[in-house]
Amino acid sequence: MEQKNDKKVIQSWAFFDWANSSYNLVITSTIFPAYYTIITTTAAHGDQVTFFGLKFTNTALSNYALSLAYLMMVILLPILSATADYRGNKKIFMKIFTYIGGIACMGLFFFKLDTLELGIICFIIAAMGYIGGVLFNNSYLPEIATKDQQDRVSAQGYAYGYIGSVLLQLICFIFVLKPELFGITDGSLPARMSFLLVGIWWIGFAQISFNRLPAGSPNYTAINKNVVHSGFGELAKVWRQLKSMKVMKRFLIAFFFYSMGVQTVMLAAAGFGEKTLHLGTSKLIAVILIIQLVAILGAIWMSKLAKKIGNVSVLILVVGIWVMTCIAAYFITNEYEFYGLAAVVGLIMGGIQSLSRSTYSKFIPEHTPDTASFFSFYDVTEKLAVVIGLFSFAYIEEQTGNMRNSVLALASFFVLGLIFLLLLRKVAPKMVKG
């Protein structure tokens, strides 16, 4: 393993966020949700679609699909991360998930209403590719940066991600708004070309990370082959360790609850804007771009604020803002209120993700060889939260016929996360004071 805090290694690590955040912005946040909602809303059937013979509300179906993708990864990741720790080859798994996710995005180029099943399947596979890549990239953080640098490095990764994704989004924006410049007459082609570009961008820029990052932890000779547990055994091992790690355990409980809200807002915001306020693709893309640009400042600002008042105090402040944001979202009635709310979401979105990742990294004991297993536990916690959050959001919408009720329900998740963060203050004084 190379020396920690190497600028070139850290930069190549951050470029993985640059590469895969294009998926997160275009596919989960802007063009795909808008395109999907528009083509699946018809005069004959309204917002109802048929998927393999079963009828769903269109936005509920996409949220169920994402929930399924996260659930499958909850099952797969423990096994894969344990294998990566055992063999010390986590970069191979990063490559596999990157290629799977990128190719699935390219497959969305063929997605139209009459190929709904294909589109949803590619949507699920792309999500799985993204989730897997993020896990193994996250697990590099304690290996490439010392604890005093992890907040800054984590924020750098998110900043790279936001910048890279915005650049690609702007390119896609030109296709969507000015298709006549390219002689495009098929109304669906600009969006489908965007999906194709995401796959190319994702796989292409990931090569920077693949060429510079080390293969993984040098654990192969450190673990006896006869006593290597299964992936779930590794999770159980981490869980047993958590029993004596009161701070990390309490943090993970808080993280679990507020992640239900954060991740669901990120994944469902575009559908809410399109379906509830009828913003249209161009306005929706503009709003999400605002969020991304403000999020860069949010991630950097929270990293600096954490040095002054402590990670936990900043997280408490941010989760409190999330509670108020969800309540405000329930009452918004026009696009300008949505723009204002989007600016607030952007400020707190990047920061809470970056700070959560680095805070958890700091809680991992020094000289721990199996960091992938610890980050697998972190990712499983987050992904389970996403499964519950997305499923709840979709189910409440289907039962009540109103997305606003789903948004209001998210506030309760944030409240629970806030309660456990306040309890964490008692057992993590250093993380509170900075």
KEMARVO-338642 format. One line per 10 residues: number of its first residue (from 0); their letters; for each residue x, y, z of N, C-alpha, C. Coordinates in steps of 0.05 Angstrom, whole numbers, plus 5000, padded with zeros to 4 digits. Each point is the difference from the previous one (the first is absolute). Layout:
REM KEMARVO-338642
NUM	a	X,Y,Z,X,Y,Z,X,Y,Z  ...
REM end
This chain:
REM KEMARVO-338642
0	meqkndkkvi	5017,4976,5000,4983,5024,5000,5017,5025,5000  4994,5019,4983,5015,5024,4998,4995,5018,5025  5018,5019,5003,4998,5018,5023,4973,5016,4999  4989,5005,5023,4974,5014,5000,5005,5030,4993  4978,5013,4992,4999,5028,4993,5016,5007,4975  5005,4980,4983,5012,5005,4974,4981,5014,4982  5007,5024,4991,4982,5017,4985,4990,4987,4974  5018,4985,4986,4992,4988,4975,4980,4977,5005  5005,4985,5021,4982,4978,5007,4972,5011,5007  5000,5021,5017,4975,5012,5009,4985,5012,4976
10	qswaffdwan	5015,5012,4982,4987,5012,4977,4987,4978,4982  5015,4978,4996,4989,4978,4984,4976,4988,5013  5001,4998,5027,4977,4990,5015,4975,5018,4996  5005,5027,5001,4978,5019,4997,4988,4998,4972  5016,4993,4980,4991,4998,4973,4979,4978,4996  4999,4981,5019,4980,4979,4998,4972,5013,5006  5000,5019,5018,4975,5015,5005,4993,5016,4975  5020,5012,4988,4996,5015,4975,4986,4982,4979  5010,4975,4998,4990,4982,4980,4972,4990,5005  4995,4990,5025,4974,4987,5004,4978,5019,5009
20	ssynlvitst	5007,5025,5007,4979,5019,5008,4983,5009,4976  5010,4995,4976,4985,5006,4976,4974,4982,5000  5003,4976,5009,4977,4982,5003,4980,5012,5020  5011,5008,5022,4983,5009,5022,4984,5025,4992  5012,5017,4984,4987,5025,4992,4980,4995,4977  5010,4988,4978,4984,4998,4976,4979,4978,5003  5007,4977,5011,4982,4977,5001,4981,5001,5023  5010,5006,5024,4982,5000,5023,4987,5027,5007  5013,5022,4991,4991,5026,5009,4987,5018,4979  5007,4998,4975,4989,5020,4981,4987,4988,4975
30	ifpayytiit	5016,4994,4980,4989,4994,4974,4983,4974,5000  5011,4979,5012,4985,4975,5000,4973,5002,5014  4999,5011,5025,4974,5002,5014,4980,5017,4984  5009,5022,4988,4982,5017,4984,4990,4985,4975  5019,4988,4986,4994,4985,4976,4981,4977,5006  5006,4986,5022,4984,4977,5008,4971,5008,5006  4998,5021,5016,4973,5009,5008,4984,5010,4976  5013,5014,4982,4986,5010,4976,4990,4978,4982  5018,4980,4993,4992,4980,4981,4981,4979,5012  4999,4998,5027,4982,4980,5012,4974,5013,5010
40	ttaahgdqvt	4996,5026,4994,4975,5013,5006,4985,5004,4973  4979,4986,4997,4985,5001,4974,4971,5008,5004  4989,5009,4978,4972,5009,5001,4981,4977,5006  5008,4976,4990,4982,4977,5004,5001,4988,5028  5024,5000,5012,5004,4986,5026,5009,5018,5022  5003,5025,4995,5009,5018,5021,5029,4993,5009  5004,4998,5027,5026,4993,5010,5003,4971,5007  4982,4983,4989,5001,4972,5005,5015,4985,4977  5018,4982,5008,5015,4984,4980,4997,4970,5006  5005,4985,4980,5000,4971,5003,5028,4989,4997
50	ffglkftnta	5009,4986,5020,5027,4989,5001,4998,4970,5004  5007,4985,4979,4998,4971,5000,4972,4991,5010  4979,5014,4990,4973,4993,5005,4988,5011,5026  5017,5014,5016,4991,5012,5025,4997,5030,4997  4979,5012,5011,4996,5028,4998,5011,5015,5024  5014,5023,4994,5012,5017,5021,4995,5029,4993  5002,5017,5021,5003,5029,4995,5029,5003,4989  5003,5016,4979,5026,5001,4987,5023,5007,5018  4998,5022,5016,5022,5007,5018,5004,4980,5022  4978,4988,5009,5003,4979,5020,5016,4976,4990
60	lsnyalslay	4995,4993,4974,5015,4978,4988,5030,5006,4999  5008,5024,4992,5028,5006,4999,5013,5000,5028  4985,5009,5020,5010,4999,5028,5002,4972,5010  4980,4983,4993,5001,4972,5008,5024,4987,4987  5006,5007,4974,5022,4988,4986,5027,5007,5013  5003,5026,5008,5024,5008,5014,5002,4986,5027  4978,4997,5013,5000,4987,5026,5009,4971,4997  4991,4986,4978,5009,4973,4995,5030,4999,4994  5010,5019,4985,5029,5001,4994,5016,5002,5026  4992,5017,5017,5014,5004,5025,4998,4975,5018
70	lmmvillpil	4976,4987,5000,4997,4976,5016,5018,4978,4990  5002,4996,4973,5018,4980,4989,5029,5005,5008  5008,5026,5000,5027,5006,5007,5005,4997,5029  4980,5003,5017,5003,4994,5028,5008,4971,5004  4989,4982,4983,5006,4972,5002,5028,4993,4988  5006,5013,4978,5025,4994,4986,5025,5013,5012  4998,5024,5009,5024,5015,5008,5016,4987,5024  4986,4989,5020,5016,4988,5021,5018,4977,4990  4989,4984,4982,5016,4978,4989,5023,5011,4983  4995,5020,4984,5021,5010,4982,5021,5015,5016
80	satadyrgnk	4992,5016,5020,5020,5015,5015,5017,4982,5016  4989,4978,5011,5016,4980,5015,5020,4987,4981  4992,4994,4976,5018,4988,4980,5022,5020,4993  4993,5025,4998,5020,5021,4993,5020,5003,5023  4991,4999,5025,5018,5002,5022,5018,4976,5001  4989,4976,4995,5016,4976,5001,5022,4999,4978  4992,5008,4976,5019,4999,4978,5016,5026,4997  4991,5021,5013,5014,5026,4997,4999,5011,4972  4977,4996,4987,4997,5009,4972,4975,5016,4995  4994,5019,5018,4975,5014,4998,4997,5016,4973
90	kifmkiftyi	5023,5007,4988,4998,5016,4975,4987,4983,4978  5004,4974,5000,4987,4983,4980,4970,5002,5002  4990,5001,5024,4971,5002,5004,4990,5028,4992  5016,5021,5005,4993,5026,4991,4997,5001,4970  5018,4986,4986,4999,4999,4971,4975,4985,4991  4994,4977,5012,4977,4984,4991,4974,5016,5003  4997,5013,5023,4975,5015,5004,4998,5025,4982  5024,5012,4995,5000,5023,4982,4992,4992,4971  5010,4978,4990,4994,4992,4973,4971,4990,4999  4990,4986,5020,4972,4992,5000,4981,5024,5000
100	ggiacmglff	5006,5020,5018,4983,5023,5002,5001,5017,4974  5024,5004,4989,5003,5016,4976,4986,4988,4976  5003,4974,4997,4987,4987,4977,4970,5000,5003  4990,4998,5025,4971,5001,5005,4989,5028,4992  5016,5021,5006,4991,5027,4993,4999,5002,4969  5019,4989,4987,4999,5000,4971,4976,4985,4989  4992,4979,5015,4976,4985,4992,4974,5016,5002  5000,5021,5017,4977,5018,5002,4995,5016,4975  5020,5000,4982,4996,5014,4974,4977,4988,4985  4993,4975,5005,4979,4986,4986,4973,5001,5015
110	fkldtlelgi	4999,5016,5021,4976,5001,5017,4979,5019,4989  4977,4988,4993,4976,5015,4992,4977,4988,5015  4976,5011,4996,4977,4990,5015,4995,4970,4992  5004,4993,4975,4994,4972,4992,5023,4981,5008  5021,5011,5012,5022,4983,5011,5003,5006,5030  4978,5004,5013,5000,5007,5029,5015,4980,5016  4995,4974,4995,5013,4979,5016,5031,5002,4997  5009,5003,4976,5029,5003,4995,5011,5024,5015  4985,5022,4998,5010,5025,5013,5002,4996,5030  4980,4988,5013,5001,4997,5029,5022,4980,5008
120	icfiiaamgy	5004,4979,4984,5022,4981,5006,5027,5014,4999  5005,5015,4978,5025,5015,4998,5003,5020,5023  4978,5013,5007,4999,5019,5022,5010,4987,5026  4990,4975,5005,5007,4985,5024,5030,4993,5000  5009,4989,4977,5028,4991,4997,5019,5024,5003  4993,5023,4988,5017,5024,5002,5003,5008,5029  4978,4999,5015,5000,5007,5028,5018,4981,5016  4999,4974,4994,5017,4981,5013,5030,5005,4994  5006,5008,4975,5027,5006,4993,5011,5024,5016  4983,5020,5002,5007,5024,5015,5005,4994,5030
130	iggvlfnnsy	4982,4985,5011,5001,4994,5029,5026,4984,5006  5006,4980,4983,5023,4983,5005,5026,5016,4997  5002,5017,4980,5024,5016,4996,5005,5019,5023  4979,5012,5010,5002,5019,5022,5011,4986,5025  4990,4976,5006,5009,4986,5024,5031,4997,4999  5010,4989,4979,5029,4994,4999,5016,5025,4998  4989,5021,4988,5015,5026,4999,5001,5012,5028  4977,4999,5015,4999,5010,5027,5021,4986,5018  5003,4974,4996,5017,4985,5018,5030,5007,4997  5006,5015,4979,5028,5010,4997,5007,5023,5018
140	lpeiatkdqq	4979,5015,5009,5004,5025,5015,5020,4997,5024  4995,4982,5018,5019,4998,5023,5028,4989,4992  5002,4990,4976,5026,4989,4991,5017,5021,4986  4987,5021,4988,5015,5020,4985,5003,5026,5015  4985,5003,5022,5001,5026,5015,5001,4995,5030  5016,5016,5014,5001,4998,5029,4974,5012,5011  4994,4995,5025,4975,5008,5011,4996,5030,5000  5021,5015,5004,4998,5029,5000,4994,5012,4972  5004,4983,4979,4996,5009,4973,4974,4989,4987  4987,4981,5014,4978,4986,4988,4975,5017,4994
150	drvsaqgyay	4994,5020,5017,4978,5018,4994,5006,5015,4974  5024,5010,4997,5007,5016,4977,5001,4982,4975  5011,4976,5002,5002,4982,4977,4972,4991,4991  4983,4993,5020,4973,4992,4994,4985,5023,4985  5003,5024,5010,4987,5023,4988,5011,5005,4971  5026,4995,4997,5012,5003,4973,4988,4980,4981  4995,4976,5009,4987,4980,4983,4972,5009,4991  4984,5010,5019,4973,5009,4993,5002,5024,4982  5019,5018,5005,5002,5024,4983,5007,4992,4971  5019,4981,4997,5006,4990,4973,4975,4988,4987
160	gyigsvllql	4985,4985,5016,4976,4987,4990,4980,5021,4990  4996,5021,5015,4980,5020,4992,5010,5015,4975  5026,5007,4999,5010,5014,4977,4998,4983,4975  5010,4975,5001,4999,4982,4977,4972,4995,4990  4982,4995,5019,4972,4994,4992,4987,5025,4987  5006,5023,5011,4988,5025,4989,5010,5005,4971  5026,4994,4996,5011,5004,4973,4985,4982,4979  4996,4975,5008,4986,4982,4982,4971,5008,4997  4988,5009,5022,4972,5009,4999,4997,5023,4981  5019,5019,5000,4999,5023,4981,5000,4991,4971
170	icfifvlkpe	5017,4979,4995,5002,4989,4973,4973,4988,4992  4988,4985,5019,4974,4988,4995,4978,5021,4997  5004,5021,5016,4981,5022,5000,4997,5012,4972  5022,5002,4986,5000,5011,4972,4984,4982,4982  5004,4974,5002,4984,4981,4984,4970,5003,5005  4993,5002,5026,4972,5000,5008,4986,5027,4991  5014,5022,5004,4987,5026,4995,5003,5009,4971  5022,4992,4986,5004,5009,4973,5005,4976,4981  4981,4982,4998,5005,4976,4983,5002,5008,4971  4988,5023,4992,5001,5008,4972,5029,5006,4991
180	lfgitdgslp	5017,5007,5019,5028,5006,4993,5014,4975,4989  4990,4977,5007,5013,4975,4992,4982,4985,4979  4980,5013,4991,4982,4988,4980,4983,4978,5012  4995,5001,5026,4984,4979,5014,4970,5007,4998  4985,4981,4989,4971,5004,4998,4984,4981,5018  5013,4978,5009,4987,4982,5018,5001,5012,5028  4976,5006,5012,4999,5013,5026,5012,4984,5022  5002,4974,4998,5011,4984,5021,5031,4997,4998  5011,5006,4977,5028,4995,4995,5019,5016,5018  4996,5026,5005,5018,5015,5018,5003,4987,5027
190	armsfllvgi	4978,4991,5012,5002,4988,5027,5015,4973,4997  4993,4984,4980,5013,4974,4997,5030,5003,4993  5007,5021,4986,5029,5005,4995,5014,5007,5026  4986,5013,5017,5011,5008,5026,5007,4975,5016  4982,4980,4999,5005,4975,5015,5025,4986,4989  5003,5001,4973,5023,4987,4987,5026,5015,5009  4999,5026,5000,5024,5016,5008,5008,4994,5029  4980,4996,5018,5006,4994,5028,5017,4975,5001  4993,4979,4986,5015,4975,5000,5028,5004,4991  5004,5015,4978,5026,5005,4989,5017,5016,5019
200	wwigfaqisf	4988,5021,5012,5014,5018,5019,5008,4984,5024  4982,4985,5011,5005,4984,5025,5023,4981,4996  4999,4984,4979,5022,4980,4996,5026,5014,4992  4998,5022,4984,5024,5013,4990,5016,5013,5022  4987,5017,5017,5015,5014,5021,5008,4982,5023  4986,4978,5003,5007,4981,5021,5028,4988,4996  5009,5001,4975,5027,4989,4993,5022,5016,5015  4995,5025,5006,5020,5016,5015,5004,4987,5028  4978,4993,5013,5001,4988,5026,5013,4972,4998  4991,4985,4980,5010,4973,4998,5031,4999,4995
210	nrlpagspny	5010,5020,4986,5028,5001,4993,5018,5008,5024  4989,5013,5020,5017,5011,5021,4995,4988,5027  4975,4992,5006,4994,4989,5027,5014,4973,5003  5009,4994,5025,5011,4973,5006,4979,4979,4996  5009,4975,4997,4982,4978,4995,4980,4996,5023  5010,5005,5025,4983,4997,5023,5018,4994,5024  4987,4994,5023,5016,4995,5024,5016,4975,4997  5025,5000,5009,5018,4977,4997,4993,4979,5021  4976,4988,4998,4990,4982,5021,5003,4971,4994  5008,4993,4976,4999,4972,4991,5015,4982,5019
220	tainknvvhs	5023,5008,5008,5016,4982,5017,4994,5004,5030  4984,5021,5006,4994,5006,5027,4976,4984,5011  4985,4987,4982,4976,4986,5008,5003,4970,4993  4995,4984,5019,5002,4971,4996,4976,4991,4984  5006,4987,4977,4978,4991,4983,4980,4982,5014  5009,4985,5020,4982,4981,5013,4980,5014,5019  5005,5025,5007,4983,5013,5019,4985,5024,4987  5002,5003,4974,4986,5022,4987,4970,4995,5001  4985,5019,5011,4971,4997,5002,4987,5009,4975  4975,4993,4997,4985,5011,4978,4996,5030,5003
230	gfgelakvwr	4989,5012,4979,4996,5029,5002,4982,5008,5023  4979,4984,5005,4982,5006,5022,5014,4995,5027  5018,4980,4999,5016,4995,5024,5018,5025,5007  5010,5012,4978,5016,5025,5004,4983,5022,5012  4975,5002,4990,4982,5021,5011,4994,4994,5030  4996,4974,5006,4995,4993,5028,5025,5006,5017  5023,4996,4988,5025,5007,5014,5001,5029,5007  4994,5017,4980,5000,5029,5004,4979,5007,5021  4976,4987,4998,4979,5006,5020,5009,4993,5028  5014,4978,5003,5010,4992,5027,5021,5021,5010
240	qlksmkvmkr	5016,5010,4982,5019,5021,5007,4985,5026,5009  4978,5005,4987,4985,5024,5006,4989,5000,5029  4996,4976,5011,4990,4999,5028,5018,5014,5020  5026,5000,4993,5019,5014,5018,5008,5027,4989  4986,5009,4978,5006,5026,4988,4974,5017,5001  4995,5010,5024,4975,5014,5005,4995,5024,4981  5022,5014,4994,4998,5024,4984,4991,4993,4971  5015,4981,4988,4994,4992,4973,4972,4988,4998  4992,4984,5019,4974,4987,5000,4977,5021,5000  5003,5020,5018,4980,5020,5002,4999,5017,4974
250	fliafffysm	5024,5006,4989,5001,5015,4975,4986,4985,4978  5004,4974,4998,4988,4984,4978,4969,5000,5003  4990,5000,5024,4971,5000,5004,4989,5027,4990  5013,5022,5007,4992,5026,4991,5002,5002,4969  5022,4990,4990,5005,5000,4971,4979,4984,4985  4992,4978,5011,4979,4983,4988,4974,5016,4996  4992,5014,5021,4974,5014,4998,5002,5025,4982  5021,5016,5003,4999,5024,4983,5007,4993,4971  5013,4977,4995,5005,4991,4973,4975,4992,4986  4980,4990,5015,4974,4994,4988,4989,5025,4986
260	gvqtvmlaaa	5004,5023,5013,4990,5025,4989,5017,5011,4978  5027,5002,5006,5018,5013,4981,5000,4986,4973  5004,4974,5000,5002,4985,4975,4973,5000,4985  4978,4999,5014,4974,5000,4987,4994,5027,4987  5007,5021,5014,4996,5027,4988,5016,5002,4975  5025,4991,5000,5018,5002,4977,4989,4984,4976  4989,4977,5006,4991,4982,4979,4972,5007,4990  4984,5013,5017,4972,5005,4992,4993,5029,4995  5019,5018,5004,4995,5029,4997,4991,5007,4972  5014,4989,4980,4993,5007,4972,4972,4991,4993
270	gfgektlhlg	4992,4976,5008,4973,4991,4995,4979,5017,5014  5007,5010,5024,4982,5018,5015,4996,5026,4985  5023,5011,4990,4998,5026,4986,4985,4997,4974  5003,4978,4986,4987,4997,4974,4970,4993,5004  4995,4983,5019,4972,4990,5002,4982,5019,5016  5011,5012,5021,4984,5017,5017,4998,5029,4990  5023,5010,4990,5001,5028,4992,5001,5003,4969  5003,4978,4986,5001,5000,4970,5021,5020,4990  5024,4997,5009,5021,5019,4993,5009,4997,4971  5000,4976,4990,5010,4996,4973,5030,4993,5001
280	tskliavili	5010,4987,4980,5028,4991,5000,5020,5022,5003  4997,5022,4984,5020,5021,5001,5002,5014,5027  4977,5006,5012,5000,5013,5027,5011,4981,5021  4993,4974,4997,5009,4981,5019,5030,4996,5000  5011,5000,4976,5029,4998,4997,5013,5024,5012  4989,5024,4995,5012,5024,5011,5000,5000,5031  4978,4990,5011,4998,4998,5030,5021,4981,5011  5003,4977,4987,5019,4980,5010,5029,5011,4997  5005,5015,4979,5026,5012,4996,5006,5019,5023  4980,5016,5008,5003,5018,5023,5008,4984,5025
290	iqlvailgai	4986,4977,5004,5005,4983,5023,5029,4991,4999  5009,4991,4977,5027,4989,4998,5021,5021,5005  4997,5024,4989,5019,5021,5004,5001,5009,5029  4977,5003,5012,4999,5008,5028,5011,4978,5018  4997,4975,4992,5009,4977,5015,5030,5000,5003  5015,5010,4979,5029,5002,5002,5008,5018,5023  4986,5023,5002,5006,5018,5021,4992,4988,5027  4978,4985,5000,4990,4988,5025,5020,4980,5011  5011,4983,4982,5019,4980,5009,5025,5012,5012  5010,5021,4986,5025,5014,5010,4994,5015,5026
300	wmsklakkig	4977,5014,5000,4993,5016,5024,4998,4982,5025  4986,4977,4997,4996,4983,5023,5026,4987,5009  5018,4995,4981,5026,4989,5008,5015,5020,5018  4999,5026,4992,5014,5020,5016,4986,5005,5026  4973,5000,4999,4984,5004,5025,5005,4978,5020  5004,4975,4990,5005,4977,5017,5025,5004,5016  5020,5013,4989,5025,5005,5014,4996,5019,5023  4981,5018,4998,4995,5019,5021,4982,4991,5022  4978,4986,4992,4980,4992,5021,4997,4970,5002  5013,4985,4983,4999,4970,5002,4980,4988,4980
310	nvsvlilvvg	5006,4976,4991,4983,4986,4981,4972,4996,5009  4997,4991,5025,4973,4993,5009,4982,5025,5002  5012,5022,5010,4984,5025,5002,4991,5009,4973  5017,4998,4980,4992,5008,4973,4978,4982,4989  5002,4974,5005,4980,4981,4991,4973,5006,5013  5001,5007,5026,4975,5007,5014,4987,5024,4987  5016,5021,4995,4990,5024,4987,4988,4994,4973  5014,4983,4984,4990,4995,4973,4975,4983,5000  4999,4979,5017,4976,4983,5001,4976,5017,5009  5004,5019,5018,4979,5017,5009,4989,5017,4976
320	iwvmtciaay	5018,5009,4983,4991,5014,4976,4985,4982,4981  5009,4975,4998,4985,4980,4983,4971,4997,5010  4996,4999,5026,4973,4997,5010,4982,5023,4991  5010,5024,5003,4985,5024,4991,4996,5000,4970  5019,4991,4985,4998,4999,4971,4978,4982,4991  4998,4976,5012,4978,4982,4993,4973,5011,5006  4997,5013,5023,4975,5012,5007,4993,5022,4980  5020,5016,4992,4995,5022,4981,4992,4989,4973  5012,4977,4992,4994,4988,4974,4970,4992,4998  4989,4992,5023,4972,4992,5000,4981,5023,4991
330	fitneyefyg	5009,5025,5006,4982,5023,4995,5006,5015,4975  5022,4995,4986,5007,5016,4977,4979,4996,4978  4996,5022,4985,4979,5000,4980,5009,5010,4972  5024,5012,4999,5009,5010,4974,5030,4995,4996  5009,5005,4976,5027,4994,4992,5021,5017,5015  4993,5025,5007,5019,5017,5014,5006,4991,5028  4979,4990,5013,5004,4988,5027,5017,4975,4998  4996,4985,4978,5015,4976,4995,5030,5007,4996  5005,5022,4985,5027,5009,4995,5015,5007,5027  4985,5015,5017,5012,5007,5026,5006,4976,5017
340	laavvglimg	4981,4981,5000,5004,4976,5015,5023,4983,4988  5003,5001,4974,5021,4985,4987,5028,5011,5008  5001,5026,5003,5026,5013,5009,5007,4990,5028  4980,4998,5018,5005,4991,5027,5009,4970,4999  4986,4984,4985,5006,4972,4997,5029,4996,4990  5007,5016,4980,5027,4999,4990,5021,5005,5021  4996,5020,5016,5019,5008,5020,5004,4978,5021  4979,4986,5007,5002,4980,5021,5004,4971,4989  4995,4996,4974,5002,4973,4989,5029,4990,4999  5017,5015,4986,5028,4991,4997,5014,4999,5026
350	giqslsrsty	4995,5019,5017,5014,5001,5026,4993,4976,5018  4975,4992,5001,4993,4979,5018,5011,4973,4991  5002,4996,4973,5011,4976,4990,5030,4998,5005  5014,5022,4994,5029,5001,5003,5007,4997,5029  4987,5015,5018,5006,5000,5028,4993,4973,5013  4979,4987,4991,4992,4974,5011,5022,4980,4993  5009,5000,4975,5021,4981,4992,5026,5004,5016  5009,5025,5003,5025,5005,5014,4997,4995,5030  4976,5006,5011,4996,4996,5029,5002,4970,5006  4987,4984,4984,5001,4971,5003,5029,4990,4998
360	skfipehtpd	5014,5010,4980,5027,4992,4995,5018,5005,5025  4994,5022,5014,5016,5007,5024,4994,4981,5023  4977,4988,5000,4992,4982,5021,5013,4972,4997  5009,4994,4975,5013,4974,4996,5027,4999,5014  5005,4979,5016,5025,4999,5015,5025,5001,4981  5021,5011,5011,5025,5002,4984,5011,4972,4994  5014,4998,4977,5013,4975,4992,4980,4977,4996  4975,5007,4993,4980,4979,4994,5005,4990,4971  5006,4974,4997,5006,4990,4973,4976,4997,4982  4977,4994,5012,4976,4995,4984,4981,5024,4998
370	tasffsfydv	5011,5022,4989,4983,5024,4998,4977,4996,4981  5002,4983,4980,4978,4995,4982,4976,4988,5015  5006,4983,5019,4978,4988,5016,4986,5021,5017  5016,5019,5012,4988,5021,5015,4983,5018,4982  5010,5006,4977,4985,5017,4982,4977,4985,4987  5002,4973,4999,4978,4984,4991,4977,5003,5020  5007,4999,5026,4980,5004,5020,4987,5027,4998  5016,5021,4995,4990,5027,4996,4981,5001,4977  5009,4987,4977,4984,5001,4976,4974,4984,5003  5002,4977,5014,4976,4984,5005,4980,5016,5017
380	teklavvigl	5010,5014,5020,4983,5017,5016,4986,5021,4983  5016,5014,4983,4988,5020,4982,4980,4989,4980  5008,4977,4988,4983,4988,4979,4974,4990,5012  5001,4988,5024,4975,4992,5013,4982,5024,5005  5013,5022,5008,4984,5025,5004,4987,5009,4975  5015,4998,4978,4989,5008,4974,4976,4982,4992  5003,4974,5004,4979,4981,4994,4974,5008,5014  5003,5005,5026,4976,5007,5017,4990,5027,4992  5018,5019,4995,4991,5027,4993,4986,5001,4974  5012,4988,4979,4987,5000,4974,4974,4985,4999
390	fsfayieeqt	5000,4976,5013,4976,4984,5000,4977,5015,5014  5007,5013,5023,4980,5015,5015,4989,5023,4983  5019,5014,4986,4992,5023,4983,4981,4991,4978  5007,4977,4987,4983,4990,4978,4973,4990,5010  5001,4985,5023,4976,4988,5011,4980,5022,5009  5010,5020,5013,4982,5022,5010,4988,5015,4976  5016,5004,4979,4989,5013,4976,4978,4983,4988  5004,4974,4997,4980,4983,4988,4975,4999,5017  5003,5000,5026,4977,4997,5018,4984,5026,5002  5014,5023,4999,4986,5025,5005,4996,5016,4974
400	gnmrnsvlal	5015,4992,4979,4998,5014,4974,5013,5027,5000  5017,5006,5020,5012,5026,5002,5029,4998,5010  5019,5009,4984,5028,4999,5008,5006,5018,5024  4984,5020,5004,5005,5018,5023,5000,4985,5027  4982,4981,5002,4998,4984,5024,5026,4984,5004  5011,4990,4978,5025,4985,5002,5023,5018,5010  5001,5024,4990,5021,5019,5008,4997,5006,5030  4976,5004,5009,4996,5006,5028,5009,4977,5018  4996,4975,4990,5008,4977,5016,5030,4999,5003  5015,5011,4980,5029,5000,5002,5010,5017,5024
410	asffvlglif	4984,5020,5007,5008,5017,5023,5003,4983,5026  4983,4980,5003,5001,4983,5024,5026,4984,5001  5011,4992,4977,5025,4986,4999,5023,5019,5010  4999,5024,4990,5020,5020,5009,4998,5006,5030  4976,5001,5010,4997,5005,5029,5013,4978,5016  4996,4975,4992,5012,4978,5015,5031,5001,4998  5010,5007,4976,5029,5003,4997,5010,5022,5018  4986,5022,5002,5008,5023,5017,5001,4992,5029  4980,4984,5009,5000,4991,5028,5025,4984,5007  5007,4982,4982,5024,4983,5006,5026,5016,4997
420	llllrkvapk	5000,5020,4983,5024,5017,4999,5003,5016,5026  4978,5009,5011,5001,5014,5026,5010,4982,5022  4992,4975,4999,5009,4980,5020,5030,4994,4996  5009,5002,4974,5028,4995,4994,5018,5021,5013  4990,5024,5004,5016,5021,5012,5012,4992,5027  4984,4983,5014,5008,4993,5027,5024,4980,5000  5003,4985,4978,5021,4980,5000,5022,5007,4980  4998,5023,4987,5021,5008,4980,5007,5029,5004  5010,5007,5024,5006,5029,5005,5021,5011,4982  5020,4984,4992,5021,5011,4982,4989,5006,4972
430	mvkg	4982,4983,4991,4988,5004,4974,4980,5023,5001  4990,5007,5024,4982,5022,5002,5016,5027,5000  5022,5000,5015,5015,5024,5003,5019,5006,4977  5006,4979,4983,5017,5004,4977,5029,4993,5006
REM end
